[in-house]
Amino acid sequence: MTSRRLRVLIQHLPPESATMTALRNAMSPEELAEHADEGEPEKGRWSQTEQLLALIADRAARLEHITLLANSSKGSKKPKPPEPVRRPGTQPPKAKPKPSSAGTEWLFQMINGAA
C-alpha cells in the first residue's frame, strides 16, 4: 500500500472511528477551532447522530434535575445542575471565580448609586 493510499483511507474514516478520535484528541484547541471554521466536521466534530444523542442525554439529565428540585423538601440541600456531555473540541467548563469582598462591596455601591 502506498503512503498516499493510506492517507486517503485515514482521511475518509468516519468521525467516530478510533483513529479519528485519537487524531482529534491530539490536536491543540487552536487546530480544532481552525478545522471547525474551515467546515471540516470530520476533523473537529462529532457526526450529526452523536450530536443528537449528546443533546438527548443533556436534556434527560436536565429533566431529572428539575424533577428532583420540584420533589425535594424545602429544607433539603438542592442538587447541583448536571454537567453537559463533553463534545470533541470543547474544553472542560472553567470554575467561576468567586468575587472578592472588595469587588462585592464595589458592586453593591454601584447598584445603590453611592459611587
Buried (B, 14 or more C-beta within 10 A) or exposed (E): EEEEEEEEEEEEBEBEEEEBBEBBEEBEEEBBEBBBEEEEBBBBBBEEEBBEEBEEEBEEBEEEBEEEEEEEEEEEEEEEEBEBBEEBBEEEEEEEEEEEEEEEEEEEEEEEEEE
